[in-house]
């Protein structure tokens, strides 16, 4: 009973923290987004969830950065409002590499908001105009690091980063439930032998048909969480990628995996003899679970993907979660997993009652 209460508590905690904890300040875009080497340009930097007016302009520092050894520090910083800064940059004549143009990151160091960065914020094209400006080595230092309970700001996904606590745990629950389903299918086949069936202890609630019911209940609940994971992923993709379905390799493999398990339930209902159908369904269930590994973890690593960790790793990398997110993400996995097992148990008990009421047990 205690784990059911824990699941509710963790899900409520996830809902509250996942939706109410604010994001750290960030930079959404700069204007203009292009410049030429050798010129001085005044750039407006537009922040997100920022409070630029809380610090004097002379304490705010800005840079355009190519790498750790090449950066341009802004001067004449002006605070226009809480979300807009203005700074002047003297672009050096020579680019930091031999290309015709480079992309520079925009960095804001604010005493109150901390450090904000926008990757590839402005493109600088090569020109022949002379200038005395030069690249500064190790110019970025003594940054203000904001330490509070807030989620990281990530360009492109913005507030939708909160979906991490609802979309990703669905796949953990799916795997846990499908593992349990495959285990009960193995147990069903194991005890289908009359010699092994004699070892079942009815006093402990063990029966051959219950193994089949549990396998179906856990597979059914796992399929439900898989559909929820697919739906939440499509909503996230619509916001971040511009389309709910983009034929991403992980989307395709997930759809195939769910269809395989959907066929499991069709197979169960394709036989007039329940015992024969249960035995064949158990065999199919084991092979269906075996297919999850290549579909969800091997094949996605062989193709480019829009998902985080696409470069050879189908899961999250260390750069995708910070310590604040882990304080919500890990409880979310535990809470949703316990809730999933609770639902599977309820489904099993309901099916057992229904079979007894209809005389099938």
One Martini backbone bead per residue (centre of mass of N, CA, C, O) as a GRO file, in nm:
protein
  361
    1UNK     BB    1   0.055   0.064  -0.018
    2UNK     BB    2   0.293   0.269   0.006
    3UNK     BB    3   0.364   0.285  -0.306
    4UNK     BB    4   0.101   0.428  -0.389
    5UNK     BB    5   0.141   0.683  -0.226
    6UNK     BB    6   0.415   0.754  -0.351
    7UNK     BB    7   0.319   0.791  -0.642
    8UNK     BB    8   0.132   1.029  -0.588
    9UNK     BB    9   0.337   1.217  -0.460
   10UNK     BB   10   0.539   1.228  -0.704
   11UNK     BB   11   0.338   1.333  -0.915
   12UNK     BB   12   0.260   1.592  -0.770
   13UNK     BB   13   0.547   1.700  -0.756
   14UNK     BB   14   0.591   1.706  -1.062
   15UNK     BB   15   0.359   1.896  -1.136
   16UNK     BB   16   0.450   2.137  -0.965
   17UNK     BB   17   0.754   2.164  -1.036
   18UNK     BB   18   0.732   2.133  -1.354
   19UNK     BB   19   0.537   2.410  -1.377
   20UNK     BB   20   0.665   2.637  -1.155
   21UNK     BB   21   0.948   2.634  -1.214
   22UNK     BB   22   1.172   2.837  -1.327
   23UNK     BB   23   1.366   2.978  -1.561
   24UNK     BB   24   1.641   3.071  -1.670
   25UNK     BB   25   1.802   3.299  -1.811
   26UNK     BB   26   1.807   3.430  -2.154
   27UNK     BB   27   1.868   3.425  -2.514
   28UNK     BB   28   1.684   3.464  -2.805
   29UNK     BB   29   1.797   3.735  -2.957
   30UNK     BB   30   1.947   3.933  -3.214
   31UNK     BB   31   2.008   4.290  -3.320
   32UNK     BB   32   2.154   4.210  -3.553
   33UNK     BB   33   2.247   3.891  -3.740
   34UNK     BB   34   2.466   4.077  -3.894
   35UNK     BB   35   2.813   4.122  -4.011
   36UNK     BB   36   3.128   4.291  -4.055
   37UNK     BB   37   3.437   4.317  -4.087
   38UNK     BB   38   3.566   4.621  -3.941
   39UNK     BB   39   3.311   4.697  -3.772
   40UNK     BB   40   3.068   4.886  -3.607
   41UNK     BB   41   2.819   4.746  -3.383
   42UNK     BB   42   2.482   4.764  -3.280
   43UNK     BB   43   2.339   4.552  -3.030
   44UNK     BB   44   2.054   4.371  -2.960
   45UNK     BB   45   1.954   4.202  -2.658
   46UNK     BB   46   1.724   3.937  -2.601
   47UNK     BB   47   1.549   3.831  -2.331
   48UNK     BB   48   1.464   3.566  -2.087
   49UNK     BB   49   1.365   3.599  -1.779
   50UNK     BB   50   1.464   3.894  -1.727
   51UNK     BB   51   1.654   4.164  -1.512
   52UNK     BB   52   1.829   4.424  -1.613
   53UNK     BB   53   1.732   4.669  -1.414
   54UNK     BB   54   1.878   4.548  -1.140
   55UNK     BB   55   2.134   4.666  -1.291
   56UNK     BB   56   2.385   4.834  -1.381
   57UNK     BB   57   2.530   4.886  -1.685
   58UNK     BB   58   2.838   4.879  -1.577
   59UNK     BB   59   2.788   4.559  -1.470
   60UNK     BB   60   2.742   4.477  -1.762
   61UNK     BB   61   2.838   4.203  -1.974
   62UNK     BB   62   2.962   4.158  -2.316
   63UNK     BB   63   2.977   3.906  -2.589
   64UNK     BB   64   3.159   3.786  -2.874
   65UNK     BB   65   3.198   3.438  -2.955
   66UNK     BB   66   3.400   3.176  -3.084
   67UNK     BB   67   3.609   3.114  -2.851
   68UNK     BB   68   3.826   3.106  -2.587
   69UNK     BB   69   4.039   3.297  -2.776
   70UNK     BB   70   3.771   3.443  -2.916
   71UNK     BB   71   3.673   3.779  -2.830
   72UNK     BB   72   3.417   4.037  -2.790
   73UNK     BB   73   3.382   4.327  -2.619
   74UNK     BB   74   3.148   4.525  -2.499
   75UNK     BB   75   3.018   4.860  -2.521
   76UNK     BB   76   2.793   5.078  -2.426
   77UNK     BB   77   2.591   4.979  -2.220
   78UNK     BB   78   2.231   4.936  -2.243
   79UNK     BB   79   1.919   4.969  -2.071
   80UNK     BB   80   1.592   4.940  -2.190
   81UNK     BB   81   1.500   4.674  -2.035
   82UNK     BB   82   1.446   4.369  -1.894
   83UNK     BB   83   1.484   4.234  -2.216
   84UNK     BB   84   1.694   4.479  -2.308
   85UNK     BB   85   1.999   4.523  -2.480
   86UNK     BB   86   2.285   4.746  -2.549
   87UNK     BB   87   2.572   4.708  -2.775
   88UNK     BB   88   2.913   4.763  -2.867
   89UNK     BB   89   3.103   4.640  -3.156
   90UNK     BB   90   3.438   4.558  -3.259
   91UNK     BB   91   3.522   4.426  -3.552
   92UNK     BB   92   3.752   4.254  -3.677
   93UNK     BB   93   3.917   4.210  -3.969
   94UNK     BB   94   3.993   3.931  -3.881
   95UNK     BB   95   3.929   3.615  -3.880
   96UNK     BB   96   3.972   3.317  -3.686
   97UNK     BB   97   3.954   3.208  -3.982
   98UNK     BB   98   3.949   3.107  -4.336
   99UNK     BB   99   3.675   3.190  -4.368
  100UNK     BB  100   3.402   3.396  -4.484
  101UNK     BB  101   3.252   3.300  -4.214
  102UNK     BB  102   3.105   3.349  -3.881
  103UNK     BB  103   2.988   3.224  -3.570
  104UNK     BB  104   2.854   3.397  -3.288
  105UNK     BB  105   2.835   3.424  -2.956
  106UNK     BB  106   2.615   3.529  -2.702
  107UNK     BB  107   2.709   3.715  -2.400
  108UNK     BB  108   2.575   3.747  -2.063
  109UNK     BB  109   2.673   3.936  -1.767
  110UNK     BB  110   2.474   3.925  -1.469
  111UNK     BB  111   2.450   3.985  -1.136
  112UNK     BB  112   2.149   3.861  -1.116
  113UNK     BB  113   2.112   3.642  -1.365
  114UNK     BB  114   2.383   3.588  -1.488
  115UNK     BB  115   2.447   3.360  -1.739
  116UNK     BB  116   2.408   3.413  -2.097
  117UNK     BB  117   2.339   3.212  -2.402
  118UNK     BB  118   2.380   3.239  -2.770
  119UNK     BB  119   2.409   3.041  -3.018
  120UNK     BB  120   2.469   3.161  -3.313
  121UNK     BB  121   2.373   3.478  -3.324
  122UNK     BB  122   2.605   3.583  -3.532
  123UNK     BB  123   2.709   3.687  -3.855
  124UNK     BB  124   3.044   3.709  -3.990
  125UNK     BB  125   3.179   3.877  -4.256
  126UNK     BB  126   3.417   3.927  -4.482
  127UNK     BB  127   3.639   4.210  -4.500
  128UNK     BB  128   3.856   4.510  -4.596
  129UNK     BB  129   3.828   4.677  -4.359
  130UNK     BB  130   3.981   4.870  -4.146
  131UNK     BB  131   4.111   4.787  -3.808
  132UNK     BB  132   4.200   4.799  -3.456
  133UNK     BB  133   4.069   4.560  -3.386
  134UNK     BB  134   4.076   4.270  -3.159
  135UNK     BB  135   4.129   3.976  -3.043
  136UNK     BB  136   4.056   3.817  -2.733
  137UNK     BB  137   4.230   3.662  -2.484
  138UNK     BB  138   4.061   3.554  -2.225
  139UNK     BB  139   3.805   3.765  -2.176
  140UNK     BB  140   3.636   3.547  -2.021
  141UNK     BB  141   3.556   3.630  -1.679
  142UNK     BB  142   3.413   3.639  -1.382
  143UNK     BB  143   3.142   3.504  -1.359
  144UNK     BB  144   2.801   3.493  -1.297
  145UNK     BB  145   2.653   3.253  -1.084
  146UNK     BB  146   2.338   3.118  -1.069
  147UNK     BB  147   2.197   2.999  -0.752
  148UNK     BB  148   1.908   2.806  -0.802
  149UNK     BB  149   1.570   2.696  -0.835
  150UNK     BB  150   1.617   2.619  -1.172
  151UNK     BB  151   1.579   2.590  -1.501
  152UNK     BB  152   1.714   2.555  -1.791
  153UNK     BB  153   1.807   2.730  -2.071
  154UNK     BB  154   1.672   2.643  -2.400
  155UNK     BB  155   1.698   2.658  -2.707
  156UNK     BB  156   1.378   2.623  -2.878
  157UNK     BB  157   1.221   2.491  -2.617
  158UNK     BB  158   1.208   2.627  -2.351
  159UNK     BB  159   0.924   2.556  -2.172
  160UNK     BB  160   0.915   2.254  -2.293
  161UNK     BB  161   1.116   2.121  -2.087
  162UNK     BB  162   0.885   2.011  -1.895
  163UNK     BB  163   0.823   1.748  -2.068
  164UNK     BB  164   1.039   1.564  -1.947
  165UNK     BB  165   0.843   1.469  -1.694
  166UNK     BB  166   0.633   1.318  -1.914
  167UNK     BB  167   0.766   1.184  -2.164
  168UNK     BB  168   1.011   1.009  -2.068
  169UNK     BB  169   0.876   0.826  -1.840
  170UNK     BB  170   0.697   0.659  -2.032
  171UNK     BB  171   0.939   0.474  -2.133
  172UNK     BB  172   1.010   0.350  -1.867
  173UNK     BB  173   0.738   0.222  -1.809
  174UNK     BB  174   0.720   0.051  -2.060
  175UNK     BB  175   0.966  -0.127  -2.000
  176UNK     BB  176   0.882  -0.238  -1.723
  177UNK     BB  177   0.610  -0.366  -1.820
  178UNK     BB  178   0.727  -0.547  -2.049
  179UNK     BB  179   0.905  -0.712  -1.866
  180UNK     BB  180   0.677  -0.826  -1.691
  181UNK     BB  181   0.520  -0.955  -1.922
  182UNK     BB  182   0.744  -1.148  -2.019
  183UNK     BB  183   0.775  -1.298  -1.749
  184UNK     BB  184   0.481  -1.416  -1.742
  185UNK     BB  185   0.511  -1.569  -2.007
  186UNK     BB  186   0.732  -1.756  -1.910
  187UNK     BB  187   0.570  -1.875  -1.673
  188UNK     BB  188   0.344  -1.993  -1.840
  189UNK     BB  189   0.521  -2.188  -2.009
  190UNK     BB  190   0.654  -2.337  -1.773
  191UNK     BB  191   0.359  -2.429  -1.635
  192UNK     BB  192   0.226  -2.593  -1.874
  193UNK     BB  193   0.354  -2.817  -1.753
  194UNK     BB  194   0.232  -3.059  -1.551
  195UNK     BB  195   0.482  -3.088  -1.366
  196UNK     BB  196   0.497  -2.776  -1.300
  197UNK     BB  197   0.200  -2.718  -1.213
  198UNK     BB  198   0.225  -2.873  -0.933
  199UNK     BB  199   0.407  -2.627  -0.803
  200UNK     BB  200   0.178  -2.462  -0.758
  201UNK     BB  201   0.057  -2.213  -0.521
  202UNK     BB  202  -0.261  -2.139  -0.434
  203UNK     BB  203  -0.217  -1.993  -0.154
  204UNK     BB  204  -0.037  -1.763  -0.328
  205UNK     BB  205  -0.195  -1.707  -0.607
  206UNK     BB  206  -0.115  -1.943  -0.798
  207UNK     BB  207  -0.175  -1.948  -1.157
  208UNK     BB  208  -0.179  -2.002  -1.484
  209UNK     BB  209  -0.391  -1.786  -1.575
  210UNK     BB  210  -0.257  -1.547  -1.418
  211UNK     BB  211  -0.010  -1.520  -1.595
  212UNK     BB  212  -0.171  -1.433  -1.845
  213UNK     BB  213  -0.314  -1.190  -1.724
  214UNK     BB  214  -0.057  -1.033  -1.648
  215UNK     BB  215   0.068  -1.013  -1.925
  216UNK     BB  216  -0.169  -0.850  -2.045
  217UNK     BB  217  -0.184  -0.615  -1.840
  218UNK     BB  218   0.109  -0.509  -1.878
  219UNK     BB  219   0.091  -0.467  -2.185
  220UNK     BB  220  -0.150  -0.274  -2.185
  221UNK     BB  221  -0.023  -0.055  -2.003
  222UNK     BB  222   0.231  -0.011  -2.176
  223UNK     BB  223   0.076   0.085  -2.428
  224UNK     BB  224  -0.045   0.332  -2.296
  225UNK     BB  225   0.229   0.473  -2.234
  226UNK     BB  226   0.322   0.476  -2.527
  227UNK     BB  227   0.099   0.665  -2.629
  228UNK     BB  228   0.166   0.897  -2.437
  229UNK     BB  229   0.456   0.934  -2.540
  230UNK     BB  230   0.379   0.996  -2.835
  231UNK     BB  231   0.197   1.241  -2.783
  232UNK     BB  232   0.395   1.419  -2.621
  233UNK     BB  233   0.606   1.416  -2.851
  234UNK     BB  234   0.430   1.555  -3.070
  235UNK     BB  235   0.385   1.816  -2.915
  236UNK     BB  236   0.684   1.887  -2.890
  237UNK     BB  237   0.753   1.881  -3.194
  238UNK     BB  238   0.561   2.107  -3.281
  239UNK     BB  239   0.720   2.323  -3.120
  240UNK     BB  240   1.035   2.258  -3.193
  241UNK     BB  241   1.001   2.150  -3.521
  242UNK     BB  242   0.697   2.225  -3.658
  243UNK     BB  243   0.613   1.908  -3.622
  244UNK     BB  244   0.461   1.623  -3.509
  245UNK     BB  245   0.563   1.477  -3.786
  246UNK     BB  246   0.911   1.387  -3.917
  247UNK     BB  247   1.033   1.097  -3.949
  248UNK     BB  248   1.178   1.014  -3.716
  249UNK     BB  249   1.340   0.740  -3.611
  250UNK     BB  250   1.200   0.725  -3.329
  251UNK     BB  251   0.913   0.747  -3.426
  252UNK     BB  252   0.910   0.500  -3.610
  253UNK     BB  253   1.003   0.282  -3.402
  254UNK     BB  254   0.776   0.329  -3.202
  255UNK     BB  255   0.540   0.259  -3.388
  256UNK     BB  256   0.630  -0.031  -3.444
  257UNK     BB  257   0.629  -0.133  -3.149
  258UNK     BB  258   0.325  -0.077  -3.096
  259UNK     BB  259   0.218  -0.259  -3.324
  260UNK     BB  260   0.329  -0.523  -3.215
  261UNK     BB  261   0.156  -0.509  -2.949
  262UNK     BB  262  -0.117  -0.491  -3.086
  263UNK     BB  263  -0.096  -0.779  -3.211
  264UNK     BB  264  -0.111  -0.934  -2.944
  265UNK     BB  265  -0.423  -0.881  -2.899
  266UNK     BB  266  -0.520  -1.002  -3.161
  267UNK     BB  267  -0.411  -1.288  -3.111
  268UNK     BB  268  -0.576  -1.356  -2.849
  269UNK     BB  269  -0.860  -1.322  -3.033
  270UNK     BB  270  -0.804  -1.570  -3.264
  271UNK     BB  271  -0.918  -1.789  -3.054
  272UNK     BB  272  -1.138  -2.028  -2.925
  273UNK     BB  273  -0.898  -2.129  -2.753
  274UNK     BB  274  -0.765  -1.991  -2.478
  275UNK     BB  275  -0.510  -2.167  -2.428
  276UNK     BB  276  -0.386  -2.149  -2.710
  277UNK     BB  277  -0.379  -1.839  -2.724
  278UNK     BB  278  -0.199  -1.799  -2.471
  279UNK     BB  279   0.050  -1.954  -2.573
  280UNK     BB  280   0.104  -1.790  -2.835
  281UNK     BB  281   0.111  -1.513  -2.696
  282UNK     BB  282   0.357  -1.569  -2.519
  283UNK     BB  283   0.558  -1.611  -2.746
  284UNK     BB  284   0.512  -1.337  -2.883
  285UNK     BB  285   0.585  -1.157  -2.636
  286UNK     BB  286   0.884  -1.231  -2.625
  287UNK     BB  287   0.954  -1.130  -2.914
  288UNK     BB  288   0.849  -0.843  -2.876
  289UNK     BB  289   1.053  -0.763  -2.657
  290UNK     BB  290   1.310  -0.826  -2.827
  291UNK     BB  291   1.244  -0.588  -3.038
  292UNK     BB  292   1.295  -0.332  -2.862
  293UNK     BB  293   1.598  -0.305  -2.864
  294UNK     BB  294   1.645  -0.240  -3.170
  295UNK     BB  295   1.419  -0.022  -3.205
  296UNK     BB  296   1.508   0.179  -2.943
  297UNK     BB  297   1.856   0.133  -2.930
  298UNK     BB  298   1.989   0.068  -3.220
  299UNK     BB  299   1.871   0.200  -3.475
  300UNK     BB  300   1.886   0.508  -3.379
  301UNK     BB  301   2.216   0.496  -3.389
  302UNK     BB  302   2.223   0.476  -3.724
  303UNK     BB  303   2.080   0.760  -3.716
  304UNK     BB  304   1.963   1.056  -3.756
  305UNK     BB  305   1.849   1.290  -3.495
  306UNK     BB  306   1.647   1.526  -3.311
  307UNK     BB  307   1.722   1.411  -3.064
  308UNK     BB  308   1.865   1.379  -2.786
  309UNK     BB  309   2.160   1.213  -2.828
  310UNK     BB  310   2.210   1.135  -3.146
  311UNK     BB  311   2.528   1.086  -3.111
  312UNK     BB  312   2.514   0.751  -3.038
  313UNK     BB  313   2.271   0.841  -2.827
  314UNK     BB  314   1.933   0.772  -2.732
  315UNK     BB  315   1.984   0.932  -2.482
  316UNK     BB  316   2.078   1.106  -2.234
  317UNK     BB  317   2.292   1.353  -2.151
  318UNK     BB  318   2.473   1.557  -1.942
  319UNK     BB  319   2.363   1.824  -2.105
  320UNK     BB  320   2.035   1.776  -2.056
  321UNK     BB  321   2.098   1.778  -1.741
  322UNK     BB  322   2.053   1.913  -1.434
  323UNK     BB  323   2.026   1.918  -1.097
  324UNK     BB  324   1.739   2.032  -1.093
  325UNK     BB  325   1.609   1.828  -1.288
  326UNK     BB  326   1.679   1.571  -1.125
  327UNK     BB  327   1.481   1.646  -0.881
  328UNK     BB  328   1.236   1.566  -1.090
  329UNK     BB  329   1.299   1.331  -1.286
  330UNK     BB  330   1.341   1.088  -1.094
  331UNK     BB  331   1.067   1.103  -0.945
  332UNK     BB  332   0.902   1.069  -1.205
  333UNK     BB  333   0.987   0.783  -1.273
  334UNK     BB  334   0.894   0.652  -1.011
  335UNK     BB  335   0.600   0.746  -1.004
  336UNK     BB  336   0.507   0.639  -1.287
  337UNK     BB  337   0.589   0.344  -1.239
  338UNK     BB  338   0.411   0.282  -0.996
  339UNK     BB  339   0.149   0.362  -1.138
  340UNK     BB  340   0.166   0.149  -1.362
  341UNK     BB  341   0.155  -0.102  -1.170
  342UNK     BB  342  -0.115  -0.030  -1.052
  343UNK     BB  343  -0.281  -0.044  -1.312
  344UNK     BB  344  -0.210  -0.339  -1.379
  345UNK     BB  345  -0.340  -0.463  -1.128
  346UNK     BB  346  -0.626  -0.362  -1.184
  347UNK     BB  347  -0.654  -0.505  -1.456
  348UNK     BB  348  -0.617  -0.792  -1.348
  349UNK     BB  349  -0.851  -0.795  -1.142
  350UNK     BB  350  -1.074  -0.735  -1.342
  351UNK     BB  351  -1.032  -0.987  -1.525
  352UNK     BB  352  -1.081  -1.198  -1.305
  353UNK     BB  353  -1.369  -1.113  -1.237
  354UNK     BB  354  -1.484  -1.141  -1.525
  355UNK     BB  355  -1.421  -1.446  -1.561
  356UNK     BB  356  -1.591  -1.543  -1.319
  357UNK     BB  357  -1.865  -1.418  -1.416
  358UNK     BB  358  -1.840  -1.591  -1.709
  359UNK     BB  359  -1.694  -1.885  -1.650
  360UNK     BB  360  -1.364  -1.892  -1.728
  361UNK     BB  361  -1.253  -1.991  -1.421
   0.00000   0.00000   0.00000
